[in-house]
Amino acid sequence: MPIQDIIAKIAKGPKVSKDLTWEESKQAIKALIEGAATPAQVGAFLIAMRFKSESVTELAAMAAAARQYVPPLAVSRDAALVDIPSYAGKQDTFHALIAASIVAASAGATVLMHGYDGVPGRPGSAGVLKALGIPIDFEPRMATEELNRKGFAYLDIGLYHPPVYRFLEMRQELGVRNVFHPIARLLNPARAASQVVGLSHPPHFEKTVEALRMLGCPRGLVIRGVEGDPELSLSAVTRVLELRNERIAPLGVAPKDFGVPSGSTREMAGFPPAQRDKEADLLRRILQNKTQGGPRDWVLMNAAMVLYAAGKSESLAAGYLMARSAIEEGAAARKLDDLVQEPVAAAKV
């Protein structure tokens, strides 16, 4: 189907626009990524899809099509690998997920975090990782080496999938998100058996877990996370949908499930963009077991969630105990030291 016919199908207006089929969705992504669509057609498609809203089939098919343009990372099959997309950026809270992922890696999980640091006014994970001394500019081969040897790596979407990055950047030009934002969250660069996806856009909550199931994901957690990242809240009950062996179960996760008191939003408060070093220092002190209280509890809750997703613990509560031991016994601090050392692949050159 020509791209103009695809646009006509989704852009007829309320009550008459129709969803694309699986094959039509893949054709649309092919036309956009390969440059067969004109700039006018690209803009028309993205805005029409924004107004219509993506169906489950469209989300899954477009993610599957985008995946075909780049090879997956060859991570060891023995790794307890978790895919964690981080694309939302932060305004009000610190990046607890970064410290949580390092804690989880120190306790046996393997974590691939991939993201994008270009959302206006919302600094992403990359800047904080850089302030910690953790590399953020790995090519896919080097990211694979780091994962296989150290259990954690960050992969910039621009270095892994330049076409998707290009369409994410169009948010600056169009003024609104487009279909490539949820696609990026579903890319799963290493084809991990477990995916932890965060979002804040309510219409995508159920759709995302259904799309994961359609894509054949064995295990997934879709989280109405803090500021759109896959983070459980310290101050409220977090809605979670768990996908496991094709079955979907709703969960309501609260601090009491980990045996910790509910905190306040003040204890989750972040830092201005110019103070990333201060945020990095907070995360460093948590990992080195030099601070107690709400911020540490928040990191431990999310580390428990990653360990649970990785299959390293049978429950969130058991994962919390593992995460706490990793910090108290020094494993988390050692993992941080390991990650800021010279990258494995670079050392071979």
C-alpha positions in Angstrom: 0.0 0.0 0.0 1.5 3.4 -0.9 2.3 5.7 2.0 -0.4 8.2 1.0 -3.0 5.5 1.2 -1.8 4.5 4.6 -2.0 8.2 5.7 -5.5 8.4 4.3 -6.6 5.4 6.3 -5.5 6.7 9.6 -6.3 10.4 9.0 -9.9 10.4 8.0 -11.0 11.9 11.4 -12.9 10.8 14.5 -15.0 7.6 14.1 -13.9 7.0 10.5 -10.1 6.6 10.8 -9.1 3.0 10.8 -6.2 1.1 12.4 -3.5 -0.3 10.2 -3.0 -4.0 9.9 0.2 -5.7 10.9 1.6 -5.6 7.4 0.5 -2.0 6.7 2.2 -0.9 9.9 5.4 -2.5 8.9 5.1 -0.9 5.4 4.7 2.5 7.1 7.8 2.1 9.2 9.8 0.8 6.2 8.7 3.9 4.2 9.8 6.3 7.0 13.1 4.6 7.9 14.2 4.0 4.3 13.3 7.5 3.1 10.5 6.5 0.7 8.2 9.0 2.3 8.6 12.7 1.6 9.1 15.1 4.5 5.4 16.2 4.2 4.3 12.5 4.3 6.5 11.8 7.3 4.9 14.8 9.2 1.4 13.9 8.1 1.8 10.2 9.2 3.3 11.1 12.6 0.6 13.7 13.4 -2.2 11.5 12.1 -1.0 8.6 14.3 -0.7 10.9 17.2 -4.4 12.0 16.9 -5.7 8.5 16.2 -3.5 6.8 18.8 -1.7 3.6 18.2 -3.4 0.2 18.5 -1.8 -2.8 20.1 -1.2 -4.3 16.7 0.3 -1.1 15.3 2.7 -0.8 18.3 3.9 -4.4 18.1 4.2 -4.4 14.3 6.1 -1.1 14.2 8.5 -2.2 16.9 9.1 -5.5 15.2 9.8 -3.6 11.9 12.2 -1.2 13.6 14.1 -4.0 15.2 14.9 -5.5 11.8 17.2 -2.6 10.8 19.8 -3.3 13.4 21.2 -6.6 14.8 20.6 -7.5 18.4 23.5 -7.4 21.0 25.0 -10.9 21.4 24.7 -11.1 25.2 25.4 -14.4 26.9 22.3 -16.6 27.2 23.4 -17.5 30.7 22.9 -13.8 31.8 19.9 -12.9 33.9 19.3 -10.1 31.5 16.8 -7.3 32.0 16.0 -4.6 29.4 15.3 -1.2 30.9 14.4 1.7 28.5 14.9 5.1 30.0 13.4 7.8 27.7 11.2 10.1 29.8 13.8 12.3 31.5 13.3 13.9 34.9 12.0 17.2 36.2 11.1 16.7 39.8 12.9 13.5 41.1 16.3 12.0 41.1 17.2 9.0 38.9 16.7 6.2 41.4 16.7 3.7 38.6 20.4 4.2 37.9 21.5 3.3 41.4 18.9 0.5 41.5 20.2 -1.0 38.4 23.8 -1.0 39.7 22.6 -2.6 43.0 20.7 -5.3 41.0 23.8 -5.9 38.8 25.9 -6.4 41.9 23.4 -9.0 43.2 23.5 -11.1 40.0 21.2 -9.4 37.4 22.5 -8.2 34.1 21.0 -4.8 33.1 21.0 -3.1 29.8 19.7 0.5 30.1 19.1 2.3 26.8 17.8 5.8 26.4 17.7 9.2 24.9 18.7 12.5 26.6 16.9 14.9 24.2 13.6 15.6 25.8 13.4 19.4 26.3 13.7 20.4 30.0 13.9 16.8 31.2 17.5 15.6 31.7 17.8 11.9 31.0 19.9 9.2 32.6 23.0 9.7 30.5 24.1 12.9 32.2 24.0 11.4 35.6 25.7 8.2 34.5 28.5 10.4 33.0 28.8 12.3 36.3 29.3 9.0 38.1 32.1 8.2 35.6 30.1 5.4 33.8 30.6 5.4 30.0 27.6 6.5 28.0 29.0 6.4 24.5 29.4 2.7 23.8 29.0 1.4 20.3 26.9 -1.8 20.4 29.9 -4.1 20.4 31.5 -2.4 23.4 28.1 -2.4 25.2 27.9 -6.2 24.6 31.4 -6.7 26.1 30.5 -4.6 29.2 27.3 -6.6 29.7 28.9 -9.9 29.4 31.8 -9.0 31.7 30.4 -6.5 34.1 26.6 -7.0 34.1 25.6 -3.4 33.3 25.8 -1.1 30.3 24.1 2.0 29.0 23.4 2.2 25.3 22.6 5.5 23.6 19.8 5.0 21.1 21.5 7.3 18.7 24.5 4.9 18.6 22.4 1.8 18.4 19.5 2.8 16.1 20.2 6.1 14.3 16.9 6.0 12.3 14.8 5.8 15.5 16.9 8.5 17.1 16.2 10.7 14.1 12.5 10.4 14.6 12.7 10.9 18.3 14.5 14.2 17.5 11.5 15.3 15.5 9.8 16.0 18.8 11.7 19.3 18.7 10.3 20.2 15.3 6.7 18.9 15.8 6.3 19.9 19.4 4.7 16.6 20.5 5.8 13.0 20.9 5.3 10.6 18.1 4.9 6.9 17.6 8.7 6.4 17.7 8.7 7.2 21.4 6.8 4.0 22.4 8.7 2.1 19.7 12.0 3.0 21.3 10.8 1.6 24.6 10.0 -1.7 22.9 13.2 -2.1 20.8 14.8 -4.5 23.4 18.3 -4.2 21.8 19.7 -7.4 23.3 16.4 -9.3 23.0 16.3 -9.8 26.7 13.7 -12.3 28.0 12.7 -9.8 30.6 11.6 -6.2 29.9 10.8 -3.4 32.4 8.9 -0.6 30.6 7.8 2.6 32.3 5.4 5.2 31.0 3.1 8.0 32.1 0.7 8.2 29.1 -2.5 6.4 30.5 -3.8 5.2 27.1 -0.6 3.2 26.5 -0.6 1.4 29.8 -2.6 -1.7 28.8 -1.6 -1.4 25.2 2.1 -1.7 26.0 1.8 -4.9 27.9 -0.4 -6.4 25.2 2.2 -5.3 22.6 4.9 -7.0 24.6 2.9 -10.2 24.6 2.3 -9.9 20.8 6.1 -9.5 20.4 6.7 -12.8 22.3 8.2 -11.3 25.4 8.4 -14.1 28.0 8.4 -11.8 31.0 7.6 -8.1 31.4 6.7 -5.4 33.9 4.9 -2.3 32.6 4.9 0.4 35.2 3.0 3.6 35.6 6.3 4.9 36.8 7.6 8.1 38.4 7.7 10.8 35.7 7.4 8.1 33.0 10.5 6.1 33.9 10.2 2.5 35.1 10.4 3.4 38.7 8.2 2.4 41.6 7.1 5.3 43.8 8.2 5.7 47.4 5.2 8.0 48.2 2.2 6.2 46.5 0.9 2.9 45.2 2.3 2.2 41.8 0.2 0.5 39.1 2.1 -2.4 37.5 1.0 -4.9 34.8 3.0 -8.2 34.9 3.4 -10.3 31.9 4.5 -13.8 32.5 4.2 -16.8 30.2 1.6 -15.0 28.1 -0.6 -14.2 31.2 -1.1 -10.6 32.3 -1.8 -9.8 36.0 -2.4 -6.3 37.5 -0.4 -5.4 40.6 -0.5 -2.5 43.0 3.0 -2.1 44.5 3.5 0.0 47.7 6.4 0.6 50.0 4.8 -1.6 52.7 5.3 -4.6 50.3 9.0 -4.2 51.0 8.7 -3.5 54.7 9.5 0.1 54.4 7.4 3.2 55.4 5.8 5.3 52.8 8.0 8.3 52.1 7.3 11.8 50.8 7.9 13.4 47.4 10.5 15.5 49.2 12.6 12.3 49.7 12.5 11.6 46.0 13.3 15.2 45.0 15.8 15.7 42.2 18.3 18.3 41.2 18.4 21.1 38.6 20.2 20.2 35.4 23.2 22.2 36.3 23.7 20.1 39.5 24.1 16.6 38.0 27.3 16.2 40.1 25.2 16.6 43.3 22.8 14.0 42.1 25.7 11.6 41.2 27.1 12.2 44.7 23.8 11.2 46.3 23.7 8.0 44.2 27.3 7.3 45.1 26.7 7.7 48.8 23.7 5.3 48.6 25.7 2.7 46.8 28.5 3.1 49.3 26.1 2.6 52.2 26.9 6.1 53.5 23.3 7.3 53.7 20.0 6.0 55.2 16.4 7.0 55.0 13.9 7.6 52.2 16.2 8.0 49.2 18.0 4.8 50.0 14.7 3.0 50.6 13.5 4.2 47.2 16.6 2.9 45.4 16.3 -0.5 47.2 12.6 -0.8 46.2 13.5 -0.4 42.6 16.6 -2.7 42.8 14.2 -5.3 44.2 11.9 -4.8 41.2 14.8 -5.3 38.8 16.0 -8.4 40.6 12.5 -9.8 40.5 12.2 -9.1 36.8 15.5 -10.8 36.2 14.3 -13.9 38.0 16.9 -13.6 40.7 14.3 -13.4 43.5 10.9 -15.1 43.8 9.2 -12.0 45.2 9.6 -8.2 45.5 10.1 -8.6 49.2 12.9 -11.2 48.7 14.5 -9.0 46.1 14.5 -6.1 48.7 16.5 -8.2 51.1 19.0 -9.2 48.4 19.4 -5.5 47.4 19.9 -4.4 51.0 22.6 -7.0 51.5 24.3 -5.9 48.3 24.6 -2.4 49.7 25.4 -3.3 53.3 28.1 -5.9 52.3 29.8 -3.6 49.8 28.9 -5.4 46.6 27.1 -2.4 45.2 30.1 -0.1 45.9 32.4 -2.5 44.3 30.2 -2.8 41.2 30.2 1.0 40.8 34.0 1.0 41.0 34.1 -1.7 38.4 31.9 0.2 36.0 33.9 3.4 36.2 37.1 1.6 35.4 38.5 1.4 31.9 35.9 -0.3 29.6 36.6 -3.9 28.8 36.6 -3.5 25.0 38.9 -0.4 25.2 41.4 -2.3 27.2 41.9 -4.8 24.4 42.8 -2.1 21.9 
